[in-house]
Amino acid sequence: MALLALPLTVAGETLRVGIYHNPPKLQLGEAERVSGILGDLLAAMASREGWQLEPIACQWQDCLQALQRGEIDLLPDVGWSEERAERLDFHRVPALHSWSQAYQGRGERVETAMDLDGKRIAVLQGSMQHDYLQQLLDSFDAGAVWVEVPSYSAAFEAVQDGEADVAVSNHFFGGWQGSEYGLRGTPIMFQPARLFYASSGGRQAQVLARIDEYLKRWKADGDSPYYAALQRWRGPASGSALVPPVVWWGMAALVLLLAVALGGNLLLKRRVASRTADLEKVKDRLSTILDSVEAYIYIKTPDLRYEYANRKVCEFLELPAEQVIGKRDSDFFDAETVASLHRNDLRVIDQGEKVVTEEVKIFKDGSRAFTFLSAKMPLRNNQGDIQSLCGISTDITDYREIQAHNHRLTFYDPLTGLPNRRQLLDHLELVTKSVHRSNHYAALLFIDLDNFKVVNDLQGLHRGDELLHRVAERLSEAVRESDTLARLGADEFVLLLHDLGEDMSRAASAAERVAEKLLAAILDARDVESSGLPTTGSIGITLFSGREASVDMAMQQADIALQQAKSAGGNSLRFFSSEMQSAVMARVHLEADLHQALQRDELALHYQVQVDGDTHVTGVEALLRWHHPRRGMVSPGVFIPLAESSQLILPIGHWVLQSACRQLARWSESKRTEALTISVNVSSVQFQQADFVAQVERLLDETGARPERLIMEVTESLLMDDPERVRDTMTALSELGIRFGLDDFGTGYSSLNYLKRLPLHQLKIDQSFVHDLLDDPVDAAIVETTITLANSLGLEVTAEGVETAEQHEWLKGRGCHSFQGYFYSRPVPIDELVLGVLPLPLDH
């Protein structure tokens, strides 16, 4: 009745059925109809369901591939395996149960797997039988000549024609056709299999479900089409003819008379020989199975001597079986290993326990150590007495090593061997919970190496890693084993001190003493044999206790204190204070507001004019201004570093360049302003963008600005950072027509080399030199030398920060032809900008 309840969603459907020749299970019958046991079953189902079966003949391997490609809908006679189940769809109830067997021709004597060594074996191409036998022979260091064939009948024909010695097929085909080809079965039987109808890609789920229902119902009914098909295709047993019973009785009587004549003694001998031969076959088969298992199997006597050892055990001990049998563990392993194995074995022998445990085995010479998962159980006789121990061990050495390696990667820094951030946070979580209960103080110390980047740049990454390793060693020697010293990354270390008592001042003193020891340890880590810089450190400390303590709070406060220590010049320590927290939070809020400044239209460009010696305006410098809705005007010295540290300088810098280009495009429309230039400061963060050149090129195309009127001002610090990459970027922009000015010349790491190699057009003398040039001979000499140098290199020179007529005249008299400063104009919005020839202020 269950079948009738199924929806008829596939009635009338045409099913393309793959048919490969494998009688009696599957074949094409008369009129090209599906036939064989599985074919008849499918035909019976199809007649009830209204399916139209379209048989497609193919070889086994071709059938499988066609099924996966969707060229056929259903393939009968497919053995289930995990690997196939990942690619194919199966129903649940097996259609048939089968196994594989080897068949030999006349004159062959194959009784065990070892007898296959050197034989020509005909096997179905792409079958699991080939893979299994290959693996079996490999385990014996034996080999065979494989004759791959498209069908079982071709395999039997190969043996019949002398092209192979042994053929492999399922027992259905062998029992049905073996005698027809003159082949007989061998004792080599393997791979019990469950056979199914298979589809792929989820295309025939309803068909497979109906097949399941039919098989479940028909298997329970002895008169069903299922058993009718089995009876119809049952082949002759070993090819014997049908002989009348009277002949069989006559033959039996003749055999009986002959047996009496030969005597009971001869009969007994034959029975004993037959029994012995059977036992030997069973023993050989069992030995083959145990030697094929990828596990270490052994049996020990009650006095713990080896009574049996399979191939894996002998390979592990690197000894033949005869040199293992009769020996004890003490003949192979060290004393500690023997004692551990002895304890486990006696639990089995004396107490009858089943023991499952990990065992570490170390050889007597200490050369090798292995970890095994062992299961040991007692073997009892018919009376229930324990007569031996059977052990099955699996080598998990590699697994345990991988586990240990993964643990080290997860919780430890690979360079220094110290705990990493994850383990530190776990310990810090435990300590914060502890201080909640005890009200004892704990301390968190952030440790950072001063100028570590300079060490890497001057001496290389390898020497930098060596320094970090030495620092980690010195710091470890300076702290208690109960405290946690960790490496956060780069040159940052953290020390967690706990149980510092309930008195805050004493806890602070203890933390300070430890911090001073750490600073001394860092100094001691310097490589005295190298010419490197002295190694110093900065330390930020926070104390925490009570219910308010948390992991995030402690980490944040220690980091704030560290930044204070570094701001103090390094080689110092600082404790966290609430004033620090207020300053940091103000900075955080300001950065959050800066994220919204562009969207809220709070940013603007002001322009400061640049003039020639006759105070004629030749161009302007675009200066970024931020008008905060609550704070008013925010100094660029405050918000520009914030923008650079948070990567906000990228969208802001793009907006500045876009605004400058649009202004240049507007000026190009008038004869009065078309020759004006705009100088724009470009951040090193912008220069590090891989597509910076492409961005600028797009801006020029979109706005129509003339590139030769755009001057990008860069600083000496940018030129020092990856000079080759910076030079390539500047050269590419210069080829577009853009000019470059070097801002604040003389305040950084000045080098005549980059003046020669880089596409510079302009030097800007920093206002710090201009301010005192009339009173300070040193400043005057620097300015005069810079002007002379620029003129000799063919570079324009602009003096910044000019505030008086005297400075203007002095600079003009020394060959400077471009000026900028409050003497001419303060930075103003574009609508307040005065162009043309500027009158000199009367009060100067």
C-alpha positions in Angstrom: 0.0 0.0 0.0 3.0 2.3 0.6 3.7 2.2 -3.1 0.3 3.4 -4.0 0.7 6.4 -1.7 3.7 7.8 -3.6 2.9 10.7 -5.9 3.1 9.8 -9.6 5.4 12.6 -10.5 7.6 10.4 -12.7 5.0 8.3 -14.5 5.6 8.1 -18.2 9.1 9.4 -17.9 11.8 7.9 -20.2 14.8 6.7 -18.2 18.1 6.3 -20.1 19.6 3.2 -18.5 23.3 2.4 -18.9 23.8 -1.4 -19.7 27.2 -3.0 -19.5 27.6 -6.7 -20.2 27.8 -8.4 -16.8 25.5 -11.5 -16.8 23.7 -12.8 -15.0 23.2 -9.5 -13.2 23.0 -7.2 -16.2 23.0 -7.5 -20.0 21.0 -6.6 -23.1 18.5 -9.3 -24.0 16.5 -10.0 -27.0 15.3 -7.0 -29.0 17.8 -4.9 -27.1 15.8 -5.0 -23.9 17.2 -4.6 -20.4 17.9 -8.1 -19.0 19.7 -10.0 -16.2 18.7 -10.1 -12.5 18.9 -6.3 -12.0 17.6 -5.6 -15.5 14.5 -7.8 -14.9 13.9 -6.1 -11.5 14.1 -2.7 -13.1 11.8 -3.7 -16.0 9.2 -5.1 -13.4 9.3 -1.7 -11.6 9.1 0.2 -14.8 5.9 -1.7 -15.9 4.2 -0.7 -12.6 5.4 2.9 -12.6 4.9 3.6 -16.3 8.6 4.4 -16.9 9.9 4.0 -20.4 13.4 2.4 -20.3 15.8 3.4 -23.0 18.9 1.0 -22.7 22.2 2.5 -23.7 25.0 -0.1 -24.2 28.5 0.9 -22.9 31.6 -0.5 -21.2 31.8 -0.2 -17.4 34.2 2.8 -17.3 32.3 4.6 -20.0 29.0 3.9 -18.3 30.3 5.6 -15.0 31.6 8.6 -16.9 28.4 9.0 -18.9 26.4 8.8 -15.6 28.4 11.6 -14.1 28.0 13.8 -17.2 24.3 13.3 -17.1 24.2 11.4 -20.5 22.4 8.5 -18.8 19.8 8.7 -16.0 20.4 5.4 -14.2 23.1 2.8 -13.9 22.4 -0.6 -12.4 25.0 -2.8 -10.7 27.1 -0.1 -8.9 29.0 -1.1 -5.8 28.7 1.4 -3.0 31.9 3.1 -1.6 32.5 6.4 0.2 34.4 7.8 -2.7 31.6 7.0 -5.1 28.9 8.3 -2.7 30.5 11.7 -3.0 29.9 11.7 -6.7 26.8 9.5 -7.2 23.3 9.2 -5.7 22.2 5.8 -4.3 19.0 4.4 -2.9 19.0 2.9 0.6 18.1 -0.8 0.3 20.8 -2.9 -1.5 19.5 -4.6 -4.6 22.1 -7.5 -4.3 24.9 -8.5 -2.1 28.0 -9.7 -3.9 31.8 -10.3 -3.4 34.7 -10.6 -5.7 36.6 -13.8 -6.5 39.7 -14.8 -8.5 39.2 -17.6 -11.1 42.0 -19.7 -12.6 42.4 -21.7 -15.8 43.4 -25.3 -16.2 46.9 -26.1 -14.9 47.1 -23.1 -12.5 47.4 -23.6 -8.8 46.4 -20.4 -7.0 45.4 -20.8 -3.4 46.7 -17.7 -1.6 47.3 -14.0 -2.4 51.1 -14.8 -2.5 50.4 -17.2 -5.4 49.4 -14.2 -7.6 53.0 -12.9 -7.6 54.1 -12.7 -11.2 50.8 -13.8 -12.6 48.9 -12.2 -15.5 45.6 -11.0 -13.9 42.7 -10.0 -16.1 40.7 -7.3 -14.2 37.9 -4.9 -15.1 39.3 -1.5 -16.1 38.7 1.2 -13.5 37.3 -1.2 -10.9 37.7 -1.3 -7.1 38.9 -4.9 -7.6 42.1 -3.7 -9.3 42.8 -1.1 -6.6 42.3 -3.7 -3.8 44.5 -6.4 -5.3 47.2 -3.9 -6.2 47.4 -2.7 -2.6 47.4 -6.3 -1.3 50.3 -7.3 -3.6 52.2 -4.1 -2.7 52.0 -5.0 1.0 53.8 -8.3 0.2 56.3 -6.6 -2.1 54.8 -8.8 -4.8 53.8 -7.8 -8.3 51.5 -8.9 -11.1 51.0 -8.1 -14.8 47.6 -6.4 -15.1 45.5 -7.2 -18.2 42.8 -4.5 -18.1 39.6 -5.5 -19.9 36.2 -3.8 -20.6 34.0 -6.7 -19.2 34.1 -9.8 -17.1 33.4 -12.0 -20.2 36.5 -10.4 -21.8 38.5 -11.3 -18.6 37.4 -15.0 -18.8 38.2 -15.1 -22.5 41.7 -13.7 -21.9 42.3 -16.7 -19.6 40.7 -19.1 -22.0 42.9 -17.8 -24.9 46.1 -18.0 -22.8 46.5 -14.2 -22.6 46.1 -14.2 -18.8 46.5 -16.7 -15.9 43.8 -15.5 -13.6 40.6 -13.6 -14.1 38.7 -11.5 -11.5 35.0 -11.0 -11.4 32.0 -11.0 -9.0 30.8 -14.3 -7.8 27.5 -14.0 -9.7 29.3 -14.0 -13.1 31.9 -16.5 -12.0 29.4 -19.0 -10.8 27.2 -18.5 -13.8 29.8 -18.6 -16.6 33.0 -20.0 -15.1 32.5 -23.5 -16.2 31.6 -22.3 -19.7 35.1 -20.9 -20.1 36.8 -23.8 -18.3 37.7 -21.7 -15.3 37.4 -22.7 -11.6 37.2 -20.5 -8.5 40.2 -20.0 -6.1 40.0 -19.5 -2.3 40.9 -15.8 -2.9 37.6 -14.0 -2.1 37.5 -10.4 -1.1 35.6 -7.1 -1.1 32.0 -8.0 -0.1 29.9 -5.4 -1.9 26.4 -4.0 -1.8 25.0 -3.4 -5.3 22.6 -0.5 -6.1 21.0 1.4 -9.0 22.9 4.8 -9.1 22.2 8.2 -10.5 24.0 11.5 -10.2 23.5 15.2 -9.7 20.3 14.7 -7.7 18.3 14.3 -10.9 16.5 11.0 -10.2 15.8 11.3 -6.4 12.1 10.2 -6.9 13.1 7.2 -9.0 15.6 6.1 -6.4 12.9 6.5 -3.7 10.5 4.2 -5.6 13.2 1.6 -6.2 13.8 1.6 -2.4 10.0 1.0 -1.8 9.9 -1.9 -4.3 13.0 -3.6 -2.9 11.8 -3.3 0.7 8.5 -4.8 -0.2 9.6 -7.5 -2.6 12.5 -8.8 -0.4 9.9 -9.5 2.3 7.7 -11.5 -0.1 9.1 -14.9 -1.2 6.8 -14.9 -4.2 7.7 -11.5 -5.4 9.4 -10.5 -8.8 12.6 -10.2 -6.8 12.9 -13.9 -6.0 11.5 -14.8 -9.4 14.4 -13.0 -11.1 17.0 -14.6 -8.8 15.5 -18.1 -9.6 15.4 -17.3 -13.3 19.0 -16.3 -13.6 20.5 -18.9 -11.2 23.3 -20.6 -13.3 24.4 -24.2 -13.3 26.5 -25.2 -10.3 30.1 -25.7 -11.5 28.8 -26.8 -14.9 27.5 -30.2 -13.7 24.8 -31.8 -15.9 21.5 -32.9 -14.6 22.0 -36.5 -13.7 19.1 -38.9 -12.8 19.0 -39.8 -9.1 19.4 -43.5 -9.8 22.7 -42.9 -11.4 23.8 -40.9 -8.3 22.8 -43.8 -6.0 24.7 -46.2 -8.1 27.8 -44.1 -8.1 27.5 -43.7 -4.3 27.3 -47.4 -3.8 30.3 -47.9 -6.0 32.3 -45.3 -4.0 31.2 -47.0 -0.8 32.4 -50.4 -1.9 35.7 -48.9 -3.1 36.2 -47.2 0.3 35.6 -50.4 2.2 38.0 -52.1 -0.1 40.7 -49.5 0.5 40.2 -49.7 4.3 39.3 -47.5 7.1 42.9 -46.5 7.8 43.4 -45.0 4.3 40.1 -43.1 4.7 41.2 -41.7 8.0 44.5 -40.5 6.6 42.8 -38.7 3.8 40.4 -37.0 6.3 43.3 -35.9 8.4 45.2 -34.6 5.4 42.1 -32.7 4.1 41.5 -31.2 7.5 45.2 -30.2 7.8 45.1 -28.6 4.3 41.9 -26.7 5.2 43.5 -25.5 8.4 46.6 -24.4 6.6 44.5 -22.5 4.1 42.6 -20.8 6.9 45.9 -20.0 8.6 47.4 -18.5 5.4 44.2 -16.5 4.8 44.2 -15.2 8.3 47.9 -14.3 8.1 47.3 -12.5 4.8 44.5 -10.5 6.3 46.4 -9.5 9.5 49.5 -8.6 7.4 47.3 -6.5 5.2 45.9 -4.4 8.0 47.6 -1.1 8.6 47.9 -1.7 12.3 50.4 -3.3 14.7 48.9 -6.7 15.8 50.6 -9.0 18.3 49.9 -11.7 20.8 51.8 -12.2 24.1 52.0 -15.2 26.4 51.1 -14.9 30.1 54.8 -14.3 30.8 54.7 -11.4 28.3 56.7 -13.0 25.5 55.7 -12.3 21.9 53.8 -15.3 20.5 52.7 -13.7 17.3 53.7 -10.4 15.5 52.2 -9.3 12.1 54.2 -7.7 9.3 53.8 -4.1 10.7 55.3 -5.1 14.1 58.3 -6.7 12.4 58.8 -3.7 10.2 58.6 -1.4 13.2 61.2 -3.4 15.1 63.3 -3.9 11.9 63.5 -7.6 12.6 62.2 -10.8 10.9 59.3 -12.6 12.7 61.6 -15.4 14.0 63.7 -12.9 15.9 60.7 -11.3 17.5 58.8 -14.5 18.6 59.8 -15.5 22.1 61.3 -12.1 23.0 60.1 -9.6 25.6 59.7 -5.8 25.4 62.9 -5.4 27.4 64.8 -6.8 24.4 63.7 -3.8 22.3 62.8 -0.8 24.5 64.2 1.3 27.3 63.5 0.7 31.0 60.8 3.4 31.3 58.9 2.1 28.3 59.1 -1.5 29.5 57.7 -0.5 32.9 54.8 1.3 31.4 54.0 -1.5 28.9 54.4 -4.1 31.7 51.8 -2.3 33.9 49.2 -2.2 31.1 49.8 -5.9 30.1 49.4 -7.2 33.6 46.0 -5.4 33.9 45.0 -7.6 30.9 46.7 -10.9 32.0 46.0 -10.8 35.7 42.7 -8.9 35.9 41.1 -9.6 32.5 40.6 -5.9 31.7 40.4 -4.5 28.2 42.9 -1.6 28.2 42.8 1.3 25.7 45.5 3.8 26.3 48.3 5.8 24.7 51.8 4.3 24.9 55.1 6.0 24.2 57.7 3.5 23.0 61.4 4.5 23.1 64.0 2.2 21.8 66.9 1.0 24.0 69.4 3.2 22.2 67.1 6.2 22.6 67.3 6.9 18.9 63.6 6.8 18.2 60.4 7.5 20.1 56.9 6.7 18.9 53.4 7.3 20.3 50.8 4.5 19.9 47.1 4.3 20.6 46.8 0.7 21.9 43.9 -1.6 22.6 44.7 -4.7 24.6 42.3 -7.5 25.5 42.5 -11.0 27.0 42.2 -14.2 24.9 40.5 -17.0 26.8 40.2 -20.8 26.2 37.0 -22.8 26.2 37.1 -22.9 30.0 37.2 -19.1 30.2 40.9 -19.0 31.4 43.1 -16.2 30.1 45.7 -17.9 27.9 47.3 -14.8 26.1 47.0 -11.1 25.4 46.1 -9.7 22.0 47.1 -6.1 21.2 46.2 -3.8 18.3 48.2 -0.6 18.2 48.0 2.4 15.8 50.9 4.8 15.3 49.8 8.3 16.2 53.2 9.9 16.4 52.6 12.2 13.5 49.2 13.1 14.7 50.6 14.1 18.2 53.4 16.1 16.6 50.9 17.9 14.4 48.8 18.6 17.5 51.8 19.9 19.4 52.8 22.0 16.4 49.3 23.5 16.1 49.3 24.2 19.8 52.6 26.1 19.5 51.3 28.1 16.5 48.1 28.9 18.3 49.5 30.0 21.7 53.2 30.8 21.2 55.2 33.3 19.1 57.3 31.4 16.6 60.3 33.8 16.8 60.8 34.2 20.5 59.0 31.1 21.9 57.0 33.4 24.3 53.2 33.2 24.7 51.4 35.2 22.0 48.5 37.6 22.2 45.9 34.8 22.4 47.5 33.2 25.4 48.1 36.5 27.0 44.5 37.5 26.7 43.4 34.1 28.2 45.7 34.7 31.2 44.6 38.3 31.6 41.0 37.2 31.6 41.8 34.8 34.5 43.7 37.4 36.4 40.9 40.0 36.1 38.4 37.5 37.4 40.8 36.7 40.3 41.1 40.4 41.3 37.3 40.7 41.3 37.2 38.2 44.1 40.4 39.0 46.1 40.7 42.8 45.6 44.5 42.2 45.2 46.3 44.4 42.6 47.7 43.2 39.4 49.8 45.1 36.8 50.0 45.1 33.0 53.2 46.4 31.5 53.4 47.3 27.8 57.1 47.1 26.6 58.2 48.6 23.2 61.7 48.9 21.8 62.8 52.4 20.9 63.8 53.1 17.2 63.5 49.4 16.3 62.6 50.3 12.7 66.0 52.1 12.4 67.7 48.8 13.5 65.9 46.9 10.8 66.6 49.6 8.2 70.4 49.8 9.0 71.2 46.2 9.9 68.5 44.2 8.1 65.5 42.1 9.1 67.7 39.2 10.1 69.7 41.2 12.7 66.4 42.7 13.9 65.0 39.2 14.5 68.2 38.3 16.4 67.8 41.4 18.6 64.2 40.5 19.4 65.3 37.0 20.3 68.0 38.4 22.7 65.5 40.9 24.2 63.0 38.0 24.8 65.7 36.0 26.6 66.8 38.9 28.8 63.2 39.8 29.7 62.5 36.2 30.6 65.4 36.1 32.9 64.2 39.3 34.7 60.6 38.1 35.6 59.1 35.4 37.8 58.1 32.1 36.4 54.5 32.7 37.7 54.1 35.9 35.7 53.2 35.9 32.0 55.6 37.5 29.5 54.3 37.6 26.0 55.1 39.1 22.6 52.3 40.9 20.9 54.0 41.3 17.6 56.8 43.4 15.9 58.9 44.9 18.8 56.0 44.9 21.4 56.1 42.8 24.5 53.7 42.5 27.5 54.3 41.5 31.1 51.3 40.5 33.3 52.1 40.7 37.1 49.6 39.3 39.5 49.1 39.0 43.3 50.8 42.3 44.1 48.8 42.7 47.4 46.0 44.9 48.4 48.0 48.1 49.0 48.1 50.2 45.9 51.3 52.1 46.7 53.2 48.8 47.4 51.8 47.3 44.2 53.0 50.3 42.2 56.4 50.2 43.8 56.7 46.5 43.0 55.6 47.1 39.3 58.1 50.0 39.0 61.0 47.8 40.3 60.2 45.1 37.8 59.9 47.8 35.0 63.4 49.2 35.9 64.8 45.7 35.7 63.2 45.2 32.3 64.7 48.5 31.0 68.1 47.3 32.2 67.6 43.9 30.6 66.8 45.6 27.2 70.0 47.6 27.4 71.9 44.4 28.1 70.4 42.8 25.0 72.5 45.0 22.7 74.9 43.2 20.4 78.2 44.6 21.6 80.0 43.1 18.7 78.0 45.1 16.1 78.1 48.8 15.4 74.4 49.1 15.8 72.6 51.7 17.9 72.1 51.2 21.6 68.9 49.3 22.4 66.5 51.0 24.7 62.9 50.5 25.6 59.7 52.3 26.8 57.3 50.8 29.3 53.7 51.8 30.0 52.2 50.4 33.3 48.7 50.2 34.6 47.4 48.8 37.9 44.0 47.2 38.2 41.9 45.7 40.9 38.3 45.2 42.0 35.1 44.7 40.1 35.7 47.4 37.5 38.8 45.6 36.2 38.5 44.2 32.6 40.7 42.9 29.9 39.9 45.8 27.5 40.4 48.4 30.1 43.8 47.1 31.2 45.0 46.8 27.6 43.9 50.3 26.7 45.4 51.9 29.7 48.7 50.2 29.4 48.9 51.3 25.8 48.1 54.9 26.7 50.9 54.9 29.3 53.3 53.4 26.8 52.6 56.2 24.3 53.4 58.7 27.1 56.7 56.9 27.8 57.7 57.0 24.1 56.7 60.7 23.9 59.1 61.4 26.8 62.0 60.3 24.6 62.2 56.6 25.3 64.2 54.6 27.8 61.6 55.5 30.4 58.5 54.2 32.1 55.2 55.8 32.7 52.1 54.9 34.8 48.6 55.3 33.5 46.7 58.3 34.8 43.2 59.6 34.3 44.6 62.8 32.6 46.2 60.5 30.0 42.8 58.8 29.5 41.1 62.2 29.0 43.6 63.3 26.4 43.4 60.0 24.5 39.6 60.1 24.6 39.6 63.6 23.2 41.8 62.5 20.4 39.5 59.5 19.7 36.4 61.8 19.6 38.2 64.2 17.3 39.2 61.3 15.0 35.6 60.2 15.0 34.4 63.7 14.0 37.1 63.8 11.3 35.5 60.7 9.7 32.3 62.8 9.1 34.1 66.1 8.1 34.0 65.5 4.4 30.4 64.4 4.3 29.3 67.4 6.4 31.2 69.8 4.2 33.4 71.0 7.1 36.7 71.0 5.2 37.8 73.9 3.0 40.8 75.1 1.1 42.4 78.4 1.9 45.0 79.8 -0.5 48.2 81.7 0.3 49.8 83.6 -2.5 53.3 83.1 -3.9 54.9 86.2 -5.5 58.0 87.1 -7.5 60.5 89.8 -6.6 58.1 92.6 -7.8 55.3 91.1 -5.6 53.4 89.9 -8.7 51.3 86.9 -7.8 52.6 83.8 -9.7 50.6 81.1 -7.9 49.1 79.9 -4.6 49.6 77.2 -2.1 46.4 75.3 -1.2 46.1 74.8 2.6 43.5 72.6 4.2 41.3 74.0 6.9 38.7 72.3 9.2 35.9 74.3 10.7 34.6 72.0 13.5 30.9 72.7 14.4 31.7 72.9 18.1 35.5 73.4 18.4 35.7 76.1 15.7 38.9 76.1 13.5 41.0 73.0 14.3 44.8 73.4 13.7 46.1 71.4 10.7 49.0 70.3 13.0 46.3 68.5 15.1 44.1 66.9 12.5 46.5 66.1 9.7 48.5 63.6 11.8 45.2 62.1 12.8 44.1 61.7 9.2 47.4 60.1 8.2 47.4 57.6 11.1 43.8 56.5 10.4 44.1 56.4 6.6 41.5 59.2 6.3 44.2 61.2 4.5 43.4 59.1 1.4 39.8 60.4 0.8 40.8 63.9 2.2 43.9 64.1 0.0 41.9 63.1 -3.1 39.4 65.8 -2.3 42.1 68.4 -2.0 43.7 67.4 -5.3 40.3 67.3 -7.0 39.4 70.8 -5.7 42.8 72.2 -6.8 42.4 70.8 -10.3 38.9 72.2 -10.6 40.3 75.7 -9.6 43.1 75.4 -12.1 40.5 74.5 -14.8 38.5 77.6 -13.9 41.6 79.9 -14.0 42.6 78.5 -17.4 39.5 80.1 -18.9 40.9 83.7 -18.3 44.0 85.3 -19.7 44.5 87.0 -16.4 44.8 83.8 -14.3 45.7 81.0 -16.8 49.4 81.2 -15.9 48.8 80.8 -12.1 50.0 77.6 -10.3 48.6 75.8 -7.3 50.9 74.0 -4.9 49.4 71.0 -3.0 51.0 69.1 -0.2 50.9 65.4 -0.8 51.1 62.9 2.1 53.4 59.9 2.1 50.3 57.8 2.7 48.9 58.9 -0.7 52.2 58.1 -2.4 52.1 54.5 -1.0 48.9 53.8 -3.0 49.6 51.5 -5.9 47.2 53.4 -8.2 48.1 56.9 -7.1 49.4 57.8 -10.6 46.2 56.5 -12.2 44.1 58.5 -9.8 45.9 61.8 -10.6 45.6 61.1 -14.3 41.9 60.5 -14.0 41.5 63.8 -12.1 43.3 65.7 -14.8 41.1 64.2 -17.5 37.9 64.8 -15.5 38.6 68.4 -14.6 40.6 69.5 -17.7 43.3 71.1 -15.5 46.7 71.8 -17.1 49.2 69.4 -15.4 52.1 71.9 -15.7 50.2 74.3 -13.4 49.9 71.7 -10.6 52.9 71.6 -8.2 53.0 68.7 -5.7 54.9 69.5 -2.6 56.7 66.6 -0.9 58.8 66.4 2.2 62.3 65.0 2.7 61.0 62.3 5.0 58.9 60.9 2.1 62.0 60.7 -0.1 63.8 58.7 2.6 61.0 56.1 2.7 61.6 53.5 -0.1 63.4 56.0 -2.3 63.3 53.8 -5.4 59.5 53.4 -5.4 59.0 57.1 -4.6 61.3 58.0 -7.5 59.3 55.8 -9.9 56.1 57.4 -8.8 57.5 60.9 -9.1 58.9 60.2 -12.6 55.5 58.8 -13.8 53.7 61.9 -12.5 56.4 64.2 -14.0 55.8 62.5 -17.4 52.2 63.7 -17.1 53.5 67.3 -16.8 53.1 67.7 -13.1 55.9 69.6 -11.3 57.4 68.8 -7.8 58.5 71.1 -5.0 60.6 70.0 -2.0 58.9 71.5 1.1 60.8 72.5 4.3 64.2 71.9 2.7 67.0 71.5 5.3 64.8 70.3 8.2 65.0 66.6 7.5 67.7 64.1 6.3 68.9 66.3 3.5 70.9 64.6 0.8 72.3 66.1 -2.4 72.0 62.6 -4.0 68.2 62.7 -4.2 68.3 66.3 -5.4 70.2 65.0 -8.4 68.2 61.9 -9.1 64.6 63.0 -8.5 62.5 65.0 -10.9 62.3 68.1 -8.7 61.5 71.6 -10.0 61.5 73.7 -6.8 63.0 74.0 -3.3 61.2 75.7 -0.5 63.3 77.2 2.3 61.7 76.5 5.6 60.4 79.5 7.5 62.5 78.5 10.6 65.6 79.7 8.7 63.9 82.8 7.2 62.6 84.0 10.5 66.1 84.8 12.0 68.2 85.2 8.9 68.8 89.0 9.6 70.0 88.3 13.2 71.5 84.8 13.0 74.6 84.4 10.8 74.1 80.6 10.7 70.6 80.8 9.4 71.7 83.5 6.9 74.5 81.2 5.7 72.1 78.2 5.3 69.6 80.3 3.3 72.3 81.8 1.1 73.8 78.4 0.5 70.4 76.9 -0.4 69.7 79.6 -2.9 73.1 79.2 -4.5 72.6 75.3 -4.6 69.2 75.6 -6.2 70.3 78.1 -8.8 73.3 75.8 -9.7 71.0 72.8 -10.1 68.5 74.8 -12.2 65.8 74.6 -9.5 63.4 77.4 -8.5 63.7 78.4 -4.9 60.8 79.8 -2.8 61.3 81.3 0.6 58.5 80.6 3.1 57.5 82.6 6.1 58.6 86.1 4.9 57.1 88.6 7.3 59.1 91.9 6.7 60.2 94.1 3.9 63.8 93.7 5.1 63.6 89.9 4.7 62.1 90.3 1.3 64.9 92.7 0.1 67.6 90.5 1.7 66.4 87.3 0.0 65.8 89.2 -3.3 69.4 90.5 -3.2 70.7 86.9 -2.7 69.1 85.6 -5.9 65.7 84.4 -4.5 62.9 85.1 -6.9 59.8 83.5 -5.3 58.3 84.4 -1.9 55.5 83.3 0.4 54.5 84.6 3.8 52.3 86.9 5.9 54.2 89.9 4.5 52.2 89.4 1.3 49.0 87.6 2.5 47.6 85.2 5.0 45.8 82.1 3.7 42.3 83.1 2.7 39.3 81.5 1.1 39.1 81.6 -2.7 36.6 84.5 -2.8 39.0 86.7 -0.7 42.1 86.0 -2.8 43.8 89.0 -4.3 45.7 88.5 -7.5 47.9 90.6 -9.7 50.6 92.9 -8.3 50.3 93.2 -4.5 51.1 96.6 -2.8 53.6 96.3 0.0 52.1 97.0 3.5 52.7 100.5 4.7 53.6 99.4 8.2 56.7 97.5 7.0 
